[in-house]
Amino acid sequence: MHRLLQRVTPLASLGLTWLRAWPWFAASIALGFLIRENFPFSHWPMYANFAPESGYVYIVKGNGEPLAIAKFFETAPRLRRQFEREWKAEWKRERRKKEGRSRDEIEQEAATRMLKRLARRLSPEERAEVGRLGLVSARLKMDGDRAITLSERTVAMIGFNGIPFSPPPKDGAAPKESL
C-alpha cells in the first residue's frame, strides 16, 4: 500500500497542477476563437493564393539533362538565392558602368560566374561524365483564368577549361571559394 501511495502521489500533484492551470488553457482557447485563429485549422489563406509569377533555377549537364545539386553540396532554395544574389551584383555593376547590356546579358554573366564557382566542386571524373554545366531558369506564370504556364530557358552554359578542382574539406562541409 505504501508503494502504491508513493507512485500515485506524483500523479496527484500533476493533476492538481493542471487543475490550477486550466483557467489559462480555457482563456487561451477563448482568445483563439475570438481572434479567429484556430490552429491548425486557421482561416488565413496560407497557401490559397499564389503570386502571379514565381520561378526556380536548376543545373543541367551539357546534354540538357538535369544534374543533382547534391553533388555541389547545395539545396534548390539556396541555389536560387545564389543566382539572385549574383544577378543583383551584376546588375549593380551594369548600373555603375552603364555599358548598355540587356537583362539577358546580365543574367548570362551572373549565371556564368555562379556556374564557375560551382564547377570547382566537381571532381575530374564527374566533369568527364557531365561534359559541360548549364543553368536553367524556369518561370511559372499564372494568368487570369488561374492557369499556370511554365517557361524554361538555358541562361548560361560553361565548359571546365581553366577551372581548377577544389576538393571539399575533410569535415564534409562545402568548400569556401571566391571568384
VEXFI-936854 format. One record per atom (N, C-alpha, C, CB): y, z, x; atom name. Coordinates in nm, 3 decimals. Last residue first. Glycine has a CB too. Layout:
BEGIN
    north       up     east  atom
        Y        Z        X    CA
...
This chain:
BEGIN
    north       up     east  atom
    3.402   -5.641    3.538     N
    3.432   -5.780    3.581    CA
    3.574   -5.791    3.621     C
    3.402   -5.880    3.471    CB
    3.178   -5.376    3.604     N
    3.306   -5.426    3.558    CA
    3.323   -5.568    3.609     C
    3.424   -5.336    3.605    CB
    2.917   -5.151    3.504     N
    2.970   -5.262    3.582    CA
    3.103   -5.304    3.525     C
    2.872   -5.380    3.584    CB
    2.665   -4.932    3.493     N
    2.811   -4.939    3.477    CA
    2.859   -5.050    3.566     C
    2.881   -4.802    3.512    CB
    2.358   -4.981    3.314     N
    2.437   -4.983    3.438    CA
    2.585   -4.991    3.406     C
    2.395   -5.101    3.527    CB
    2.227   -4.742    3.083     N
    2.281   -4.876    3.106    CA
    2.365   -4.875    3.232     C
    2.365   -4.925    2.985    CB
    1.971   -4.519    3.200     N
    2.097   -4.547    3.132    CA
    2.143   -4.689    3.165     C
    2.205   -4.444    3.171    CB
    1.750   -4.457    3.350     N
    1.730   -4.540    3.233    CA
    1.857   -4.571    3.156     C
    1.634   -4.475    3.142    CB
    1.767   -4.327    3.591     N
    1.760   -4.242    3.471    CA
    1.747   -4.322    3.343     C
    1.882   -4.154    3.464    CB
    1.800   -4.526    3.786     N
    1.667   -4.465    3.770    CA
    1.655   -4.384    3.642     C
    1.636   -4.376    3.888    CB
    2.011   -4.790    3.655     N
    1.984   -4.670    3.736    CA
    1.848   -4.611    3.701     C
    2.095   -4.565    3.715    CB
    1.916   -5.140    3.634     N
    1.963   -5.014    3.574    CA
    1.933   -4.897    3.666     C
    1.898   -4.992    3.436    CB
    2.029   -5.391    3.871     N
    1.923   -5.315    3.804    CA
    1.977   -5.185    3.746     C
    1.808   -5.284    3.901    CB
    2.207   -5.661    3.850     N
    2.237   -5.519    3.871    CA
    2.131   -5.438    3.800     C
    2.381   -5.483    3.821    CB
    2.218   -5.977    3.992     N
    2.138   -5.886    3.911    CA
    2.174   -5.744    3.949     C
    1.985   -5.912    3.930    CB
    2.520   -6.182    3.991     N
    2.417   -6.101    4.055    CA
    2.342   -6.014    3.955     C
    2.480   -6.013    4.164    CB
    2.592   -6.504    3.919     N
    2.595   -6.372    3.854    CA
    2.484   -6.288    3.916     C
    2.577   -6.384    3.697    CB
    2.569   -6.760    4.022     N
    2.672   -6.673    4.076    CA
    2.681   -6.536    4.012     C
    2.801   -6.739    4.064    CB
    2.427   -6.889    3.732     N
    2.472   -6.919    3.868    CA
    2.585   -6.827    3.909     C
    2.516   -7.066    3.878    CB
    2.333   -6.868    3.475     N
    2.328   -6.748    3.559    CA
    2.375   -6.772    3.701     C
    2.189   -6.694    3.561    CB
    2.538   -7.004    3.208     N
    2.422   -7.004    3.296    CA
    2.431   -6.882    3.386     C
    2.415   -7.135    3.380    CB
    2.648   -6.955    2.867     N
    2.666   -6.947    3.012    CA
    2.531   -6.964    3.082     C
    2.731   -6.814    3.053    CB
    2.833   -7.029    2.583     N
    2.700   -7.040    2.644    CA
    2.721   -7.041    2.795     C
    2.624   -7.171    2.595    CB
    3.010   -6.914    2.290     N
    3.003   -6.946    2.433    CA
    2.858   -6.951    2.477     C
    3.081   -6.842    2.517    CB
    2.978   -6.931    2.012     N
    3.112   -6.915    2.069    CA
    3.113   -6.955    2.216     C
    3.160   -6.770    2.054    CB
    2.817   -7.097    1.770     N
    2.798   -7.050    1.907    CA
    2.935   -7.049    1.973     C
    2.697   -7.141    1.987    CB
    2.845   -6.982    1.439     N
    2.882   -7.079    1.542    CA
    2.861   -7.015    1.678     C
    3.028   -7.126    1.524    CB
    2.772   -6.962    1.092     N
    2.746   -6.920    1.229    CA
    2.796   -7.028    1.324     C
    2.594   -6.892    1.252    CB
    2.831   -6.835    0.775     N
    2.861   -6.943    0.869    CA
    2.843   -6.888    1.010     C
    3.007   -6.999    0.848    CB
    2.721   -6.767    0.454     N
    2.708   -6.733    0.595    CA
    2.743   -6.855    0.678     C
    2.564   -6.682    0.628    CB
    2.846   -6.647    0.146     N
    2.809   -6.759    0.232    CA
    2.811   -6.712    0.377     C
    2.906   -6.880    0.211    CB
    2.787   -6.501   -0.164     N
    2.808   -6.476   -0.021    CA
    2.760   -6.597    0.057     C
    2.734   -6.347    0.026    CB
    2.957   -6.483   -0.467     N
    2.852   -6.550   -0.390    CA
    2.886   -6.535   -0.242     C
    2.839   -6.702   -0.430    CB
    3.151   -6.389   -0.634     N
    3.070   -6.291   -0.563    CA
    2.949   -6.353   -0.496     C
    3.026   -6.182   -0.657    CB
    3.327   -6.574   -0.718     N
    3.208   -6.557   -0.802    CA
    3.110   -6.456   -0.742     C
    3.139   -6.691   -0.822    CB
    3.512   -6.580   -0.509     N
    3.549   -6.517   -0.636    CA
    3.433   -6.493   -0.729     C
    3.650   -6.602   -0.705    CB
    3.305   -6.523   -0.212     N
    3.405   -6.594   -0.292    CA
    3.431   -6.520   -0.423     C
    3.360   -6.738   -0.320    CB
    3.265   -6.370    0.092     N
    3.233   -6.359   -0.050    CA
    3.345   -6.428   -0.128     C
    3.217   -6.209   -0.094    CB
    3.122   -6.443    0.407     N
    3.238   -6.450    0.317    CA
    3.190   -6.444    0.174     C
    3.320   -6.579    0.342    CB
    3.034   -6.361    0.728     N
    2.991   -6.351    0.589    CA
    3.116   -6.351    0.502     C
    2.903   -6.223    0.563    CB
    2.983   -6.516    1.035     N
    3.081   -6.467    0.939    CA
    3.021   -6.470    0.800     C
    3.211   -6.549    0.945    CB
    2.868   -6.476    1.361     N
    2.831   -6.504    1.223    CA
    2.935   -6.440    1.132     C
    2.687   -6.451    1.190    CB
    2.862   -6.605    1.678     N
    2.943   -6.527    1.585    CA
    2.906   -6.571    1.444     C
    3.098   -6.545    1.612    CB
    2.658   -6.588    1.957     N
    2.679   -6.649    1.826    CA
    2.759   -6.553    1.740     C
    2.543   -6.685    1.758    CB
    2.644   -6.655    2.293     N
    2.690   -6.557    2.194    CA
    2.719   -6.633    2.066     C
    2.816   -6.479    2.245    CB
    2.380   -6.721    2.529     N
    2.486   -6.762    2.438    CA
    2.522   -6.649    2.344     C
    2.446   -6.885    2.358    CB
    2.239   -6.793    2.845     N
    2.276   -6.694    2.743    CA
    2.389   -6.748    2.658     C
    2.318   -6.559    2.809    CB
    1.953   -6.976    2.968     N
    2.098   -6.955    2.954    CA
    2.119   -6.848    2.847     C
    2.173   -7.088    2.917    CB
    1.675   -6.890    3.045     N
    1.743   -7.014    3.080    CA
    1.894   -6.998    3.082     C
    1.705   -7.123    2.983    CB
    1.476   -6.697    2.987     N
    1.585   -6.721    2.893    CA
    1.653   -6.856    2.920     C
    1.688   -6.608    2.901    CB
    1.301   -6.693    3.208     N
    1.248   -6.711    3.072    CA
    1.356   -6.754    2.974     C
    1.184   -6.581    3.024    CB
    1.475   -6.645    3.418     N
    1.396   -6.769    3.419    CA
    1.341   -6.797    3.279     C
    1.281   -6.759    3.521    CB
    1.569   -6.394    3.343     N
    1.661   -6.506    3.349    CA
    1.587   -6.639    3.346     C
    1.747   -6.497    3.475    CB
    1.339   -6.241    3.374     N
    1.395   -6.259    3.239    CA
    1.493   -6.376    3.236     C
    1.466   -6.130    3.193    CB
    1.317   -6.257    3.653     N
    1.209   -6.308    3.567    CA
    1.260   -6.334    3.425     C
    1.092   -6.208    3.564    CB
    1.555   -6.131    3.742     N
    1.531   -6.274    3.771    CA
    1.420   -6.334    3.685     C
    1.496   -6.291    3.919    CB
    1.675   -5.925    3.465     N
    1.606   -5.943    3.593    CA
    1.587   -6.093    3.618     C
    1.468   -5.869    3.592    CB
    1.991   -5.866    3.323     N
    1.863   -5.937    3.314    CA
    1.803   -5.957    3.453     C
    1.881   -6.073    3.244    CB
    2.240   -5.759    3.366     N
    2.132   -5.666    3.333    CA
    1.996   -5.734    3.324     C
    2.163   -5.598    3.202    CB
    2.420   -5.961    3.396     N
    2.384   -5.883    3.515    CA
    2.264   -5.792    3.490     C
    2.502   -5.799    3.561    CB
    2.477   -6.045    3.142     N
    2.379   -6.122    3.221    CA
    2.336   -6.046    3.345     C
    2.436   -6.257    3.259    CB
    2.688   -5.887    3.053     N
    2.553   -5.858    3.004    CA
    2.447   -5.928    3.088     C
    2.540   -5.901    2.859    CB
    2.900   -6.013    3.190     N
    2.873   -5.871    3.213    CA
    2.731   -5.836    3.169     C
    2.975   -5.783    3.139    CB
    2.884   -6.266    3.081     N
    2.866   -6.249    3.227    CA
    2.834   -6.105    3.259     C
    2.993   -6.294    3.303    CB
    2.942   -6.207    2.813     N
    2.809   -6.257    2.849    CA
    2.783   -6.242    2.999     C
    2.793   -6.403    2.807    CB
    3.213   -6.132    2.834     N
    3.114   -6.035    2.788    CA
    2.973   -6.080    2.828     C
    3.122   -6.018    2.635    CB
    3.328   -6.373    2.920     N
    3.342   -6.251    3.001    CA
    3.235   -6.148    2.963     C
    3.483   -6.190    2.985    CB
    3.260   -6.537    2.704     N
    3.210   -6.568    2.837    CA
    3.218   -6.446    2.927     C
    3.291   -6.684    2.899    CB
    3.405   -6.420    2.496     N
    3.259   -6.420    2.489    CA
    3.199   -6.448    2.627     C
    3.209   -6.525    2.388    CB
    3.667   -6.474    2.585     N
    3.623   -6.335    2.566    CA
    3.471   -6.327    2.565     C
    3.681   -6.277    2.435    CB
    3.663   -6.757    2.583     N
    3.687   -6.685    2.708    CA
    3.640   -6.540    2.698     C
    3.838   -6.690    2.744    CB
    3.618   -6.801    2.308     N
    3.522   -6.850    2.407    CA
    3.539   -6.777    2.540     C
    3.539   -7.002    2.428    CB
    3.847   -6.690    2.192     N
    3.715   -6.633    2.163    CA
    3.613   -6.675    2.267     C
    3.669   -6.674    2.024    CB
    4.035   -6.870    2.297     N
    4.045   -6.728    2.331    CA
    3.912   -6.659    2.306     C
    4.158   -6.659    2.249    CB
    3.950   -7.103    2.175     N
    3.950   -7.095    2.322    CA
    3.957   -6.949    2.368     C
    4.068   -7.174    2.381    CB
    3.992   -7.038    1.904     N
    3.857   -7.070    1.952    CA
    3.848   -7.059    2.104     C
    3.816   -7.211    1.907    CB
    4.271   -7.013    1.897     N
    4.187   -6.895    1.871    CA
    4.045   -6.918    1.923     C
    4.183   -6.862    1.720    CB
    4.414   -7.202    2.173     N
    4.377   -7.181    2.033    CA
    4.292   -7.055    2.020     C
    4.300   -7.303    1.978    CB
    4.684   -7.144    2.406     N
    4.542   -7.164    2.375    CA
    4.515   -7.134    2.228     C
    4.453   -7.075    2.464    CB
    4.938   -7.120    2.516     N
    4.919   -7.209    2.403    CA
    4.773   -7.238    2.370     C
    4.989   -7.338    2.429    CB
    5.016   -6.943    2.707     N
    4.957   -7.068    2.753    CA
    4.931   -7.166    2.639     C
    4.827   -7.040    2.826    CB
    5.152   -6.686    2.733     N
    5.198   -6.793    2.642    CA
    5.149   -6.930    2.689     C
    5.352   -6.793    2.632    CB
    5.107   -6.448    2.866     N
    5.122   -6.571    2.945    CA
    5.175   -6.688    2.863     C
    4.990   -6.609    3.008    CB
    5.098   -6.259    2.655     N
    5.181   -6.236    2.773    CA
    5.210   -6.367    2.845     C
    5.114   -6.136    2.868    CB
    4.913   -6.372    2.479     N
    5.049   -6.346    2.433    CA
    5.145   -6.325    2.549     C
    5.052   -6.224    2.342    CB
    4.686   -6.375    2.644     N
    4.743   -6.501    2.594    CA
    4.887   -6.480    2.548     C
    4.658   -6.557    2.478    CB
    4.639   -6.103    2.673     N
    4.671   -6.184    2.792    CA
    4.738   -6.315    2.750     C
    4.544   -6.213    2.875    CB
    4.576   -6.045    2.405     N
    4.695   -5.985    2.465    CA
    4.737   -6.061    2.591     C
    4.670   -5.836    2.499    CB
    4.338   -6.190    2.386     N
    4.450   -6.228    2.300    CA
    4.581   -6.171    2.356     C
    4.426   -6.178    2.156    CB
    4.179   -6.045    2.561     N
    4.210   -6.184    2.592    CA
    4.329   -6.232    2.511     C
    4.087   -6.274    2.566    CB
    4.165   -5.803    2.420     N
    4.221   -5.805    2.555    CA
    4.261   -5.948    2.593     C
    4.119   -5.748    2.657    CB
    4.038   -5.890    2.184     N
    4.173   -5.834    2.178    CA
    4.240   -5.835    2.315     C
    4.168   -5.691    2.124    CB
    3.790   -5.973    2.290     N
    3.877   -6.069    2.223    CA
    4.021   -6.019    2.218     C
    3.826   -6.096    2.082    CB
    3.687   -5.733    2.389     N
    3.714   -5.844    2.482    CA
    3.810   -5.944    2.420     C
    3.582   -5.914    2.522    CB
    3.663   -5.598    2.142     N
    3.748   -5.543    2.248    CA
    3.785   -5.651    2.349     C
    3.677   -5.425    2.318    CB
    3.478   -5.762    2.011     N
    3.612   -5.745    1.955    CA
    3.709   -5.691    2.059     C
    3.608   -5.651    1.834    CB
    3.257   -5.725    2.182     N
    3.316   -5.857    2.165    CA
    3.457   -5.847    2.110     C
    3.229   -5.943    2.072    CB
    3.213   -5.450    2.146     N
    3.245   -5.503    2.279    CA
    3.311   -5.639    2.270     C
    3.119   -5.511    2.365    CB
    3.151   -5.443    1.874     N
    3.272   -5.375    1.922    CA
    3.313   -5.426    2.059     C
    3.250   -5.223    1.927    CB
    2.907   -5.584    1.882     N
    3.022   -5.638    1.806    CA
    3.152   -5.574    1.853     C
    3.004   -5.614    1.655    CB
    2.754   -5.408    2.033     N
    2.777   -5.544    2.081    CA
    2.897   -5.606    2.011     C
    2.651   -5.630    2.060    CB
    2.747   -5.189    1.862     N
    2.815   -5.176    1.991    CA
    2.847   -5.314    2.049     C
    2.730   -5.095    2.090    CB
    2.592   -5.289    1.651     N
    2.732   -5.250    1.630    CA
    2.811   -5.240    1.759     C
    2.738   -5.117    1.556    CB
    2.343   -5.346    1.798     N
    2.421   -5.451    1.732    CA
    2.566   -5.408    1.706     C
    2.354   -5.490    1.600    CB
    2.317   -5.192    2.124     N
    2.286   -5.195    1.981    CA
    2.377   -5.300    1.918     C
    2.305   -5.054    1.914    CB
    2.167   -5.223    2.455     N
    2.277   -5.225    2.359    CA
    2.224   -5.213    2.217     C
    2.359   -5.355    2.374    CB
    2.016   -5.291    2.682     N
    2.045   -5.150    2.655    CA
    2.164   -5.139    2.559     C
    2.075   -5.074    2.787    CB
    1.937   -5.549    2.693     N
    2.065   -5.519    2.755    CA
    2.105   -5.373    2.739     C
    2.172   -5.608    2.698    CB
    1.711   -5.559    2.546     N
    1.700   -5.597    2.687    CA
    1.826   -5.560    2.764     C
    1.672   -5.747    2.701    CB
    1.798   -5.518    2.292     N
    1.744   -5.401    2.362    CA
    1.727   -5.431    2.510     C
    1.609   -5.358    2.300    CB
    1.858   -5.752    2.176     N
    1.965   -5.690    2.254    CA
    1.919   -5.563    2.323     C
    2.084   -5.661    2.165    CB
    1.650   -6.029    2.183     N
    1.658   -5.886    2.150    CA
    1.764   -5.820    2.239     C
    1.519   -5.816    2.168    CB
    1.788   -6.340    2.095     N
    1.734   -6.256    2.202    CA
    1.754   -6.110    2.164     C
    1.803   -6.288    2.339    CB
    1.726   -6.632    1.898     N
    1.787   -6.500    1.918    CA
    1.712   -6.418    2.023     C
    1.791   -6.424    1.785    CB
    1.735   -6.961    2.032     N
    1.652   -6.856    1.975    CA
    1.717   -6.719    2.000     C
    1.508   -6.861    2.035    CB
    1.869   -7.154    2.172     N
    1.924   -7.112    2.043    CA
    1.845   -7.002    1.974     C
    1.933   -7.228    1.952    CB
    1.786   -7.209    2.426     N
    1.734   -7.296    2.321    CA
    1.783   -7.256    2.181     C
    1.583   -7.296    2.324    CB
    1.899   -7.001    2.575     N
    1.950   -7.136    2.592    CA
    1.904   -7.232    2.484     C
    1.909   -7.188    2.725    CB
    1.913   -6.726    2.340     N
    1.866   -6.791    2.461    CA
    1.926   -6.930    2.468     C
    1.710   -6.797    2.464    CB
    2.182   -6.526    2.204     N
    2.076   -6.625    2.193    CA
    2.036   -6.675    2.332     C
    2.120   -6.744    2.103    CB
    2.311   -6.234    2.051     N
    2.287   -6.309    2.173    CA
    2.171   -6.405    2.150     C
    2.257   -6.213    2.293    CB
    2.550   -6.194    1.782     N
    2.421   -6.172    1.846    CA
    2.406   -6.267    1.964     C
    2.306   -6.191    1.745    CB
    2.780   -6.035    1.559     N
    2.751   -6.124    1.670    CA
    2.611   -6.094    1.720     C
    2.856   -6.108    1.784    CB
    2.922   -6.040    1.227     N
    2.844   -5.977    1.333    CA
    2.823   -6.081    1.443     C
    2.707   -5.923    1.280    CB
    3.148   -5.972    0.951     N
    3.076   -6.052    1.049    CA
    2.997   -5.969    1.147     C
    3.171   -6.138    1.122    CB
    3.328   -6.038    0.645     N
    3.272   -5.949    0.746    CA
    3.197   -6.035    0.846     C
    3.178   -5.840    0.682    CB
    3.539   -6.047    0.363     N
    3.487   -6.114    0.482    CA
    3.440   -6.009    0.582     C
    3.595   -6.205    0.546    CB
    3.594   -5.885    0.149     N
    3.576   -6.029    0.123    CA
    3.521   -6.104    0.244     C
    3.708   -6.090    0.081    CB
    3.388   -5.593    0.149     N
    3.508   -5.661    0.196    CA
    3.488   -5.811    0.175     C
    3.538   -5.628    0.348    CB
    3.230   -5.484   -0.150     N
    3.224   -5.537   -0.015    CA
    3.359   -5.595    0.022     C
    3.114   -5.645   -0.004    CB
    3.153   -5.207   -0.345     N
    3.250   -5.312   -0.317    CA
    3.238   -5.354   -0.171     C
    3.393   -5.264   -0.349    CB
    2.948   -5.020   -0.347     N
    2.961   -5.110   -0.462    CA
    3.055   -5.226   -0.432     C
    3.011   -5.033   -0.582    CB
    2.901   -4.819   -0.173     N
    2.852   -4.949   -0.134    CA
    2.868   -5.051   -0.247     C
    2.707   -4.940   -0.092    CB
    3.051   -4.608   -0.296     N
    3.037   -4.621   -0.151    CA
    2.998   -4.761   -0.108     C
    2.933   -4.523   -0.100    CB
    3.229   -4.540   -0.542     N
    3.150   -4.660   -0.511    CA
    3.137   -4.684   -0.360     C
    3.214   -4.782   -0.576    CB
    3.182   -4.217   -0.672     N
    3.260   -4.300   -0.581    CA
    3.176   -4.419   -0.537     C
    3.308   -4.218   -0.458    CB
    3.019   -4.056   -0.811     N
    3.074   -4.169   -0.886    CA
    3.157   -4.259   -0.795     C
    3.159   -4.119   -1.003    CB
    2.716   -3.938   -0.662     N
    2.861   -3.948   -0.664    CA
    2.906   -4.068   -0.746     C
    2.916   -3.957   -0.523    CB
    2.471   -3.782   -0.639     N
    2.499   -3.879   -0.744    CA
    2.649   -3.891   -0.763     C
    2.430   -3.840   -0.876    CB
    2.399   -3.576   -0.472     N
    2.411   -3.709   -0.412    CA
    2.441   -3.818   -0.514     C
    2.285   -3.745   -0.338    CB
    2.721   -3.468   -0.568     N
    2.635   -3.512   -0.459    CA
    2.489   -3.488   -0.494     C
    2.671   -3.442   -0.329    CB
    2.933   -3.513   -0.768     N
    2.800   -3.460   -0.798    CA
    2.701   -3.508   -0.693     C
    2.754   -3.502   -0.939    CB
    3.249   -3.477   -0.841     N
    3.170   -3.503   -0.721    CA
    3.035   -3.435   -0.740     C
    3.242   -3.451   -0.591    CB
    3.451   -3.418   -1.028     N
    3.362   -3.533   -1.048    CA
    3.289   -3.572   -0.920     C
    3.442   -3.652   -1.100    CB
    3.582   -3.184   -1.022     N
    3.643   -3.293   -0.945    CA
    3.556   -3.419   -0.946     C
    3.668   -3.249   -0.801    CB
    3.408   -3.039   -1.191     N
    3.548   -3.052   -1.225    CA
    3.614   -3.168   -1.150     C
    3.620   -2.923   -1.195    CB
    3.167   -3.041   -1.056     N
    3.176   -3.111   -1.184    CA
    3.322   -3.136   -1.222     C
    3.106   -3.031   -1.295    CB
    3.248   -2.882   -0.836     N
    3.198   -3.018   -0.816    CA
    3.205   -3.100   -0.944     C
    3.056   -3.015   -0.766    CB
    3.307   -2.641   -0.965     N
    3.414   -2.714   -0.898    CA
    3.373   -2.860   -0.874     C
    3.450   -2.646   -0.764    CB
    3.048   -2.570   -1.047     N
    3.151   -2.596   -1.148    CA
    3.267   -2.675   -1.087     C
    3.203   -2.463   -1.207    CB
    2.933   -2.534   -0.793     N
    2.879   -2.635   -0.885    CA
    2.983   -2.670   -0.990     C
    2.749   -2.585   -0.951    CB
    3.087   -2.322   -0.698     N
    3.090   -2.450   -0.627    CA
    3.034   -2.563   -0.712     C
    3.011   -2.440   -0.496    CB
    3.022   -2.121   -0.885     N
    3.160   -2.169   -0.875    CA
    3.167   -2.303   -0.803     C
    3.248   -2.065   -0.803    CB
    2.750   -2.084   -0.830     N
    2.790   -2.132   -0.963    CA
    2.933   -2.187   -0.958     C
    2.780   -2.018   -1.067    CB
    2.773   -1.984   -0.569     N
    2.700   -2.109   -0.595    CA
    2.742   -2.168   -0.729     C
    2.547   -2.084   -0.594    CB
    2.915   -1.751   -0.621     N
    2.976   -1.853   -0.535    CA
    2.905   -1.988   -0.555     C
    2.969   -1.811   -0.386    CB
    2.735   -1.605   -0.777     N
    2.862   -1.648   -0.836    CA
    2.931   -1.757   -0.753     C
    2.955   -1.528   -0.851    CB
    2.517   -1.562   -0.591     N
    2.506   -1.662   -0.698    CA
    2.638   -1.697   -0.764     C
    2.411   -1.613   -0.802    CB
    2.526   -1.360   -0.401     N
    2.592   -1.487   -0.369    CA
    2.593   -1.585   -0.485     C
    2.524   -1.551   -0.250    CB
    2.379   -1.150   -0.498     N
    2.519   -1.125   -0.470    CA
    2.596   -1.255   -0.447     C
    2.532   -1.034   -0.349    CB
    2.132   -1.273   -0.513     N
    2.196   -1.230   -0.637    CA
    2.345   -1.200   -0.616     C
    2.125   -1.107   -0.693    CB
    2.078   -1.304   -0.243     N
    2.102   -1.422   -0.325    CA
    2.172   -1.385   -0.455     C
    1.969   -1.495   -0.354    CB
    2.040   -1.036   -0.174     N
    2.146   -1.112   -0.110    CA
    2.180   -1.235   -0.193     C
    2.106   -1.153    0.033    CB
    1.814   -0.977   -0.325     N
    1.939   -0.911   -0.358    CA
    2.058   -0.982   -0.295     C
    1.935   -0.766   -0.311    CB
    1.627   -1.141   -0.191     N
    1.657   -1.164   -0.332    CA
    1.788   -1.100   -0.373     C
    1.545   -1.113   -0.420    CB
    1.627   -1.012    0.056     N
    1.669   -1.151    0.047    CA
    1.706   -1.186   -0.096     C
    1.558   -1.244    0.099    CB
    1.520   -0.769   -0.018     N
    1.658   -0.770    0.031    CA
    1.713   -0.912    0.030     C
    1.666   -0.711    0.174    CB
    1.265   -0.857   -0.093     N
    1.352   -0.795   -0.194    CA
    1.497   -0.797   -0.147     C
    1.307   -0.650   -0.224    CB
    1.167   -0.942    0.149     N
    1.183   -1.038    0.040    CA
    1.276   -0.984   -0.067     C
    1.047   -1.073   -0.022    CB
    1.156   -0.702    0.295     N
    1.248   -0.810    0.337    CA
    1.271   -0.913    0.227     C
    1.193   -0.880    0.463    CB
    0.962   -0.563    0.119     N
    1.099   -0.514    0.139    CA
    1.193   -0.623    0.190     C
    1.098   -0.397    0.237    CB
    0.707   -0.671    0.135     N
    0.787   -0.701    0.018    CA
    0.934   -0.662    0.040     C
    0.732   -0.628   -0.105    CB
    0.592   -0.570    0.368     N
    0.605   -0.715    0.351    CA
    0.702   -0.750    0.238     C
    0.469   -0.778    0.323    CB
    0.596   -0.297    0.323     N
    0.664   -0.349    0.442    CA
    0.686   -0.501    0.430     C
    0.582   -0.317    0.569    CB
    0.435   -0.280    0.096     N
    0.577   -0.248    0.084    CA
    0.656   -0.300    0.204     C
    0.596   -0.097    0.070    CB
    0.191   -0.344    0.218     N
    0.244   -0.430    0.112    CA
    0.394   -0.405    0.094     C
    0.168   -0.404   -0.021    CB
    0.156   -0.126    0.385     N
    0.173   -0.261    0.442    CA
    0.232   -0.356    0.339     C
    0.039   -0.316    0.492    CB
    0.120    0.078    0.195     N
    0.233    0.085    0.286    CA
    0.263   -0.053    0.347     C
    0.206    0.187    0.397    CB
   -0.119    0.000    0.081     N
    0.000    0.000    0.000    CA
    0.126    0.000    0.086     C
   -0.001    0.119   -0.093    CB
